[in-house]
Amino acid sequence: MLRFYNTLSRQIEDFKPLEEGKAKVYICGPTVWNFAHIGNFRTFIFGDVLHRYLQFKGYDVTYVMNLTDVDDRIIDESAKRGIAIGEMTAPYIVAFHEDMAALNCLEPDVEPCATDHIGEMIDIISTLLENGKAYESDGSIYYRISAFPEYGKLSKISFEGNIEGGSARVDTDKYDKEDARDFALWKLVEDPDATGWDAPFGRGRPGWHIECSAMSMKYLGETFDIHAGGIDLQFPHHENEIAQSEGATGKPFAKYWLHGEFLKIDNEKMAKSLGNDYTFRDIRERGFSPLAIRYLLLSVPYGKQLNFTFEGLKGAESAVERLRNFRRLVRETPTEENGESAAIEASARALEEFESAMDDDLNTSQALAAIHNLVREVNSLLADRRLSSGERDAVLAVLEKFDSVLAVLGEDSQEVLDEEIDALIAEREEARSNRDFAKADEIRDRLAEMNIILEDTKDGVRWKRG
């Protein structure tokens, strides 16, 4: 039975979806104002593994990852540059898709952008105003925390004493809110030239939290199975999502809450001030392969902190290469029809250990150990004899199942002429310059299938075989 640690209950629970055989999953995606850093990608790879393993278990999965393409940073930066927010975010959306493809992540079933769902946000806010869980103050709309007694049930933060008046009075005056805890659903925009949208309650722009409520409920329903994201989003973002969603519908929002732990760099917190907030592209420029980066980011279970080091990344590069070489060796070793079954038994045992580990709250560390154990056992057999054809097929089948979830092996390089690759890259660059991002994405995916890794540099696009 598949089990998850549910942040909401603080317990390991059997996964029992709302609808038998189906799994509806939402994960908070990137804010596309810059290139995503590896801490972000640890969360997104955790989401990808979750997506893949639910499919592996036979569920019909609907996987939704949003793109936050409007927030204060995006608005401020686009205003500084004198461009529309869509013009600013478009290149980062393309870059995010390229990075996710390079990291072998499946595309989500739905990838909604916040700016395409303003109407849904307005509808939720209107409902909250009507039922008294939201109020207007100086043209902005705030959520009334006191109207939702369960506030804090996800983060388990105690709000005793932080109530209207009293010690909170200073904050209340400062923010023009009834209660310092209340959060913005809709922010007043008075400048007609500034980014904003018309609503029955006045021109403005959405608060960050309302965006995810609107997008998740549109595509997954008012109650869905799994809401995932980084631990940093647990409070206040996810807590506020619960309050406004359940405040509007009167129904439970998400049944299971899964949170990926922090990533540290050389045992230090990732921070711009420390100069260690590496993007995926920063690491690629140092010559590391996307498969090695993916391997390292999933080598520790999502619920435990991961300490990222470049020595560890070198080790991941070696581990991936060993696995790829092992697969190639098994494929190419001549077989004999001798009826041996030791490798078949080892394969069955490895698959059982792999699935048992993944059933245990996606314990990717133990899952990888099961595969490496198989490699050692089969290599030992190969040192003494050839494999039978049945043994070879069993080993390769298990490797394929393993990689359908963890996706760290990739495809063997195909023989593609350099001239073909250069022509495809030129075609892709032309599509990007014409803002035909769909065609550019299609070409990128074709190149990824060929195991061609693209690198954007100041001198243009470079490529190499993975």
C-alpha positions as CSV (number, residue, x, y, z in Angstrom):
1,M,0.0,0.0,0.0
2,L,1.3,3.4,-1.0
3,R,1.8,5.7,2.0
4,F,2.6,9.4,2.4
5,Y,3.6,11.6,5.3
6,N,0.6,14.0,5.4
7,T,1.7,17.4,6.7
8,L,-2.0,18.1,7.6
9,S,-2.2,15.2,10.1
10,R,1.5,14.9,10.8
11,Q,1.2,11.2,10.3
12,I,2.1,8.5,7.7
13,E,-1.2,7.6,6.0
14,D,-2.2,5.1,3.4
15,F,-3.0,6.8,0.1
16,K,-6.8,6.4,-0.6
17,P,-7.8,8.7,-3.4
18,L,-11.2,10.4,-3.4
19,E,-12.1,8.5,-6.6
20,E,-10.8,4.9,-7.0
21,G,-8.1,4.5,-9.6
22,K,-7.6,8.2,-10.0
23,A,-5.1,10.7,-8.5
24,K,-5.5,14.4,-8.7
25,V,-2.3,16.3,-7.9
26,Y,-1.4,20.0,-7.7
27,I,2.1,21.3,-7.1
28,C,3.1,25.0,-6.8
29,G,5.3,25.8,-9.8
30,P,7.8,28.6,-10.3
31,T,7.4,32.3,-10.3
32,V,8.8,33.1,-13.7
33,W,10.7,36.3,-13.0
34,N,14.1,34.7,-13.3
35,F,15.8,31.3,-13.9
36,A,14.8,28.7,-11.4
37,H,17.5,27.6,-8.9
38,I,18.3,24.1,-7.8
39,G,16.3,24.4,-4.6
40,N,13.3,24.9,-6.8
41,F,14.2,22.0,-9.0
42,R,14.6,19.7,-6.1
43,T,10.9,20.3,-5.4
44,F,9.9,20.0,-9.1
45,I,11.8,16.7,-9.4
46,F,10.1,15.4,-6.3
47,G,6.8,16.3,-7.9
48,D,7.9,14.5,-11.1
49,V,8.8,11.4,-9.2
50,L,5.4,11.6,-7.4
51,H,3.7,11.9,-10.8
52,R,5.6,9.0,-12.3
53,Y,5.2,6.7,-9.4
54,L,1.4,7.3,-9.2
55,Q,1.3,6.3,-12.9
56,F,3.6,3.3,-12.1
57,K,1.0,2.2,-9.5
58,G,-1.7,2.3,-12.1
59,Y,-3.5,5.5,-11.2
60,D,-5.1,7.7,-13.8
61,V,-3.2,10.9,-12.8
62,T,-4.1,14.5,-13.4
63,Y,-1.0,16.5,-12.6
64,V,-1.3,20.2,-12.5
65,M,1.7,22.6,-12.0
66,N,1.0,26.3,-12.2
67,L,3.2,29.2,-13.4
68,T,3.0,32.3,-11.3
69,D,3.4,35.0,-14.0
70,V,2.2,38.0,-12.0
71,D,3.4,39.1,-8.6
72,D,4.9,42.2,-7.1
73,R,8.5,41.3,-8.2
74,I,7.4,40.7,-11.8
75,I,5.3,43.9,-11.9
76,D,8.2,46.0,-10.4
77,E,10.8,44.5,-12.7
78,S,8.8,44.9,-15.8
79,A,8.0,48.5,-14.9
80,K,11.7,49.2,-14.5
81,R,12.4,47.7,-17.9
82,G,9.4,49.5,-19.4
83,I,7.9,46.3,-20.8
84,A,4.6,44.4,-20.3
85,I,4.7,41.6,-17.7
86,G,4.0,39.0,-20.4
87,E,7.1,40.2,-22.4
88,M,9.2,39.9,-19.3
89,T,8.0,36.4,-18.2
90,A,7.9,34.7,-21.7
91,P,11.7,34.0,-22.0
92,Y,11.8,32.6,-18.4
93,I,8.8,30.3,-19.2
94,V,10.7,29.0,-22.2
95,A,13.9,28.6,-20.1
96,F,11.9,26.7,-17.5
97,H,10.5,24.3,-20.0
98,E,14.0,23.7,-21.4
99,D,15.4,23.0,-18.0
100,M,12.6,20.7,-17.0
101,A,13.0,18.7,-20.3
102,A,16.7,18.5,-19.8
103,L,16.1,17.1,-16.3
104,N,13.8,14.4,-17.7
105,C,10.7,15.7,-16.1
106,L,7.3,14.8,-17.6
107,E,5.2,17.6,-18.8
108,P,2.2,18.3,-16.5
109,D,-1.2,17.5,-17.7
110,V,-2.2,21.1,-17.1
111,E,0.2,24.1,-16.7
112,P,-2.0,27.1,-16.0
113,C,-0.7,30.6,-15.9
114,A,-2.1,33.0,-13.2
115,T,-2.8,35.7,-15.7
116,D,-5.2,33.4,-17.6
117,H,-7.3,32.8,-14.4
118,I,-8.1,36.3,-13.1
119,G,-11.8,35.7,-13.6
120,E,-11.7,32.6,-11.4
121,M,-9.9,34.5,-8.7
122,I,-12.5,37.3,-8.8
123,D,-15.3,34.7,-8.4
124,I,-13.7,33.3,-5.3
125,I,-13.1,36.7,-3.8
126,S,-16.7,37.7,-4.5
127,T,-17.9,34.6,-2.7
128,L,-15.7,35.4,0.3
129,L,-17.0,39.0,0.4
130,E,-20.6,37.8,0.3
131,N,-20.2,35.2,3.1
132,G,-18.3,37.6,5.4
133,K,-14.9,36.0,5.2
134,A,-13.4,38.9,3.3
135,Y,-13.7,42.7,3.6
136,E,-12.6,45.9,1.8
137,S,-10.1,48.3,3.3
138,D,-8.9,51.4,1.4
139,G,-9.7,49.7,-2.0
140,S,-8.0,46.4,-1.3
141,I,-9.7,43.1,-0.2
142,Y,-8.4,41.1,2.7
143,Y,-9.2,37.7,4.1
144,R,-10.7,37.8,7.6
145,I,-8.7,35.2,9.6
146,S,-11.1,35.4,12.6
147,A,-13.9,34.0,10.4
148,F,-12.0,30.8,9.9
149,P,-11.4,29.1,13.3
150,E,-9.3,26.3,11.8
151,Y,-6.6,28.7,10.6
152,G,-3.2,27.2,11.4
153,K,-4.3,23.5,11.1
154,L,-1.6,22.8,8.4
155,S,1.4,24.6,9.9
156,K,0.3,24.0,13.5
157,I,1.4,27.5,14.3
158,S,-0.4,28.9,17.4
159,F,-2.0,32.3,16.9
160,E,-3.2,32.7,20.5
161,G,-2.9,36.3,21.7
162,N,-2.5,37.6,18.1
163,I,-6.0,38.9,17.9
164,E,-7.8,42.1,17.2
165,G,-6.5,45.1,19.2
166,G,-4.2,44.5,22.1
167,S,-0.5,43.9,21.2
168,A,-1.5,43.5,17.6
169,R,-3.0,47.0,17.4
170,V,0.2,48.6,16.0
171,D,0.3,46.2,13.1
172,T,-3.4,46.6,12.5
173,D,-2.9,50.4,12.1
174,K,0.1,50.0,10.0
175,Y,-1.5,47.7,7.4
176,D,-5.0,49.2,7.6
177,K,-6.5,45.7,8.3
178,E,-8.9,44.6,11.0
179,D,-6.3,42.1,12.2
180,A,-2.5,42.0,11.6
181,R,-2.9,38.4,10.5
182,D,-5.3,39.1,7.7
183,F,-3.9,38.7,4.2
184,A,-4.5,40.4,0.9
185,L,-6.7,38.7,-1.7
186,W,-6.8,41.7,-4.0
187,K,-4.5,44.8,-4.1
188,L,-5.8,48.2,-5.2
189,V,-4.2,49.6,-8.4
190,E,-5.0,53.2,-8.8
191,D,-2.6,54.1,-11.6
192,P,-4.4,53.4,-14.9
193,D,-1.0,52.7,-16.6
194,A,0.0,50.1,-14.0
195,T,-0.7,46.3,-14.3
196,G,-4.2,45.7,-13.0
197,W,-7.6,44.1,-13.8
198,D,-11.1,45.4,-13.4
199,A,-13.3,43.6,-10.8
200,P,-16.7,44.4,-9.2
201,F,-14.8,45.4,-6.1
202,G,-12.4,47.7,-7.9
203,R,-9.4,47.7,-10.2
204,G,-6.5,45.8,-8.8
205,R,-4.3,42.8,-9.0
206,P,-4.5,39.4,-7.2
207,G,-2.6,38.5,-4.0
208,W,-0.3,35.5,-4.5
209,H,-2.3,33.0,-2.4
210,I,-5.6,33.4,-4.3
211,E,-3.9,32.4,-7.5
212,C,-3.2,28.8,-6.5
213,S,-6.7,28.3,-5.0
214,A,-8.3,29.4,-8.3
215,M,-6.1,27.3,-10.6
216,S,-6.1,24.1,-8.5
217,M,-9.9,24.1,-8.0
218,K,-10.6,24.9,-11.7
219,Y,-8.7,21.8,-12.9
220,L,-9.0,19.4,-10.0
221,G,-12.3,20.3,-8.3
222,E,-13.1,21.9,-5.0
223,T,-11.6,18.9,-3.2
224,F,-8.7,17.0,-4.6
225,D,-6.2,14.3,-3.5
226,I,-2.7,15.8,-3.2
227,H,-1.3,19.3,-2.8
228,A,2.5,19.4,-3.0
229,G,5.2,22.0,-2.8
230,G,8.4,23.1,-0.9
231,I,8.4,23.3,2.9
232,D,8.9,27.0,2.6
233,L,5.4,27.3,1.2
234,Q,3.7,25.5,4.1
235,F,3.2,28.9,5.9
236,P,1.8,31.3,5.0
237,H,1.1,30.3,1.4
238,H,-0.5,26.9,1.8
239,E,-2.2,27.8,5.1
240,N,-3.8,30.8,3.3
241,E,-4.8,28.6,0.4
242,I,-6.7,26.3,2.8
243,A,-8.4,29.3,4.5
244,Q,-9.7,31.0,1.4
245,S,-10.6,27.8,-0.5
246,E,-12.5,26.2,2.3
247,G,-13.9,29.5,3.3
248,A,-15.4,29.9,-0.2
249,T,-16.6,26.3,-0.7
250,G,-17.2,25.0,2.8
251,K,-15.5,21.7,1.7
252,P,-12.1,20.2,2.5
253,F,-9.5,21.6,0.1
254,A,-6.8,18.9,-0.3
255,K,-6.8,15.5,1.4
256,Y,-3.0,15.0,1.5
257,W,-0.3,17.7,1.8
258,L,3.3,16.7,0.8
259,H,6.2,19.1,1.4
260,G,9.7,18.8,0.1
261,E,12.4,19.8,2.6
262,F,15.1,22.4,2.1
263,L,18.2,22.0,0.0
264,K,21.4,23.3,1.6
265,I,24.7,24.1,-0.2
266,D,27.8,22.9,1.6
267,N,25.8,22.7,4.8
268,E,24.7,26.4,4.4
269,K,21.3,27.8,3.6
270,M,21.0,28.8,0.0
271,A,21.0,32.6,-0.2
272,K,21.9,35.2,-2.8
273,S,24.0,37.0,-0.1
274,L,26.2,33.9,0.1
275,G,26.5,33.6,-3.6
276,N,25.4,30.0,-3.5
277,D,21.9,30.4,-5.1
278,Y,22.9,28.3,-8.1
279,T,20.5,28.0,-11.0
280,F,20.3,24.7,-13.0
281,R,22.1,26.6,-15.8
282,D,24.9,27.7,-13.5
283,I,25.7,24.0,-12.7
284,R,25.3,22.9,-16.3
285,E,28.0,25.5,-17.2
286,R,30.4,23.7,-14.9
287,G,30.1,20.7,-17.2
288,F,27.7,18.4,-15.1
289,S,25.1,16.5,-17.0
290,P,21.3,17.0,-16.3
291,L,21.0,13.3,-15.4
292,A,23.6,13.6,-12.7
293,I,21.9,16.7,-11.3
294,R,18.6,14.9,-11.3
295,Y,20.2,11.8,-9.6
296,L,21.7,13.9,-6.8
297,L,18.5,15.9,-6.2
298,L,16.4,12.8,-5.8
299,S,19.1,10.7,-4.0
300,V,17.7,11.8,-0.6
301,P,14.0,11.3,0.2
302,Y,12.0,14.5,-0.5
303,G,11.0,14.8,3.2
304,K,14.6,15.1,4.4
305,Q,17.0,17.9,3.9
306,L,19.6,17.5,1.2
307,N,23.1,18.9,1.4
308,F,24.2,19.7,-2.1
309,T,28.0,19.7,-2.8
310,F,29.9,19.5,-6.0
311,E,31.8,16.5,-4.7
312,G,28.4,14.8,-4.2
313,L,27.5,15.8,-7.8
314,K,30.7,14.2,-9.1
315,G,29.6,11.0,-7.3
316,A,26.2,11.3,-8.9
317,E,27.8,11.6,-12.3
318,S,29.8,8.4,-11.6
319,A,26.7,6.6,-10.3
320,V,24.7,7.4,-13.4
321,E,27.5,6.4,-15.7
322,R,27.8,3.0,-13.8
323,L,24.1,2.4,-14.3
324,R,24.2,3.3,-18.0
325,N,27.3,1.2,-18.6
326,F,25.6,-1.7,-16.8
327,R,22.5,-1.5,-19.0
328,R,24.7,-1.4,-22.1
329,L,26.7,-4.4,-20.9
330,V,23.6,-6.4,-20.3
331,R,22.2,-5.5,-23.7
332,E,25.4,-6.3,-25.5
333,T,26.6,-9.4,-23.7
334,P,26.0,-12.6,-25.7
335,T,23.4,-14.9,-24.2
336,E,23.2,-18.6,-23.9
337,E,20.1,-20.8,-23.5
338,N,21.3,-22.6,-20.3
339,G,18.1,-22.2,-18.3
340,E,19.8,-20.3,-15.4
341,S,17.4,-18.2,-13.3
342,A,19.6,-16.5,-10.7
343,A,19.4,-13.1,-12.5
344,I,15.7,-13.5,-12.9
345,E,15.3,-14.1,-9.2
346,A,17.6,-11.1,-8.4
347,S,15.5,-8.9,-10.8
348,A,12.3,-9.9,-9.1
349,R,13.8,-9.2,-5.7
350,A,15.1,-5.8,-6.8
351,L,11.7,-4.8,-8.2
352,E,10.0,-5.9,-4.9
353,E,12.6,-3.9,-2.9
354,F,12.2,-0.9,-5.2
355,E,8.4,-0.8,-4.9
356,S,8.5,-1.3,-1.2
357,A,10.8,1.6,-0.8
358,M,8.8,3.9,-3.1
359,D,5.5,2.8,-1.3
360,D,7.2,4.1,1.9
361,D,6.6,7.8,1.3
362,L,8.7,7.8,-1.9
363,N,11.9,6.6,-0.2
364,T,14.1,7.3,-3.3
365,S,17.3,6.5,-1.3
366,Q,16.2,2.9,-0.6
367,A,14.9,2.6,-4.2
368,L,18.3,3.5,-5.6
369,A,19.9,1.0,-3.2
370,A,17.7,-1.8,-4.6
371,I,18.9,-1.1,-8.1
372,H,22.5,-0.8,-7.2
373,N,22.2,-4.2,-5.3
374,L,20.9,-5.7,-8.5
375,V,23.8,-4.3,-10.5
376,R,26.3,-5.9,-8.0
377,E,24.5,-9.3,-8.1
378,V,24.3,-9.4,-11.9
379,N,27.9,-8.2,-12.4
380,S,28.9,-11.1,-10.1
381,L,27.0,-13.5,-12.3
382,L,28.5,-12.1,-15.5
383,A,32.0,-12.6,-14.0
384,D,31.4,-16.4,-14.0
385,R,29.1,-17.0,-17.0
386,R,26.9,-15.5,-19.6
387,L,23.3,-14.7,-18.9
388,S,20.5,-16.7,-20.4
389,S,18.2,-14.7,-22.8
390,G,15.4,-14.9,-20.1
391,E,17.8,-13.5,-17.5
392,R,18.9,-10.6,-19.8
393,D,15.3,-9.7,-20.6
394,A,14.3,-9.8,-16.9
395,V,17.2,-7.5,-15.9
396,L,16.4,-5.0,-18.7
397,A,12.7,-5.0,-17.9
398,V,13.4,-4.1,-14.3
399,L,15.8,-1.4,-15.3
400,E,13.1,0.0,-17.6
401,K,10.5,0.0,-14.8
402,F,13.0,1.6,-12.4
403,D,13.8,4.3,-14.9
404,S,10.1,4.9,-15.7
405,V,9.9,6.4,-12.1
406,L,13.3,7.9,-11.3
407,A,14.3,8.7,-14.9
408,V,18.1,8.9,-14.4
409,L,19.3,6.6,-17.1
410,G,18.1,8.4,-20.2
411,E,18.2,6.9,-23.7
412,D,21.3,5.6,-25.3
413,S,22.8,8.2,-27.7
414,Q,21.5,8.0,-31.2
415,E,23.7,8.5,-34.2
416,V,22.7,11.9,-35.3
417,L,24.9,14.0,-37.7
418,D,26.2,17.3,-36.4
419,E,24.8,19.1,-39.4
420,E,21.3,17.8,-38.5
421,I,21.6,19.1,-35.0
422,D,23.0,22.5,-36.1
423,A,20.0,22.8,-38.5
424,L,17.5,22.0,-35.8
425,I,19.1,24.5,-33.4
426,A,19.0,27.2,-36.1
427,E,15.4,26.5,-36.7
428,R,14.6,26.6,-33.0
429,E,16.4,30.0,-32.6
430,E,14.4,31.4,-35.5
431,A,11.2,30.2,-33.9
432,R,12.1,31.8,-30.6
433,S,13.0,35.1,-32.3
434,N,9.5,35.0,-34.0
435,R,8.0,34.2,-30.5
436,D,6.7,30.9,-31.9
437,F,7.4,29.2,-28.5
438,A,5.3,26.2,-29.3
439,K,7.5,25.3,-32.3
440,A,10.7,26.1,-30.3
441,D,9.5,23.7,-27.5
442,E,8.7,21.0,-30.1
443,I,12.3,21.3,-31.5
444,R,13.8,21.3,-28.0
445,D,11.9,18.1,-27.2
446,R,13.2,16.5,-30.4
447,L,16.7,17.4,-29.5
448,A,16.2,16.1,-25.9
449,E,15.0,12.7,-27.4
450,M,18.3,12.6,-29.3
451,N,20.1,13.1,-26.0
452,I,21.4,16.5,-27.2
453,I,22.0,19.0,-24.3
454,L,21.6,22.7,-25.1
455,E,23.5,25.4,-23.3
456,D,22.6,29.1,-23.6
457,T,25.8,31.2,-23.3
458,K,26.6,34.9,-23.9
459,D,28.0,33.7,-27.3
460,G,24.8,31.9,-28.3
461,V,23.5,28.4,-28.0
462,R,26.0,25.5,-27.7
463,W,25.2,21.8,-27.7
464,K,26.8,18.5,-26.7
465,R,25.8,14.9,-26.5
466,G,24.6,13.8,-23.1
